[in-house]
Amino acid sequence: MSDTKARTAEQIEADIAATRARLASTVDELVDRAHPRNVARREVEKAKAQVFDERGQLRTQKIVAVGGAAVGVIALLLLIRRLVGRR
């Protein structure tokens, strides 16, 4: 601190109490954010945001892209299975 005035014991105690309150609030917030239920809720919200837009409408382009990719992967796996089965 660059304050040149001497502080009283009461001022120092008030500063410590304020710092302690801020620290307690920060710890409480971190505990709340790290709680498994809250982490799971945030992940579900992220997943929903990938499928639904701000108005609650389905993002059909994303669904089609993901569906197409899934079909492609399944077709590739079936092709590999068929090629390996011939040997």
Buried (B, 14 or more C-beta within 10 A) or exposed (E): EEEEEEEEEEEEEEEEEEEEEEEEEEEEEEEEEEEEEEEEEEEEEEEEEEEEEEEEEEBEEEEEEEEEEEEEEEEEEEEEEEEEEEE
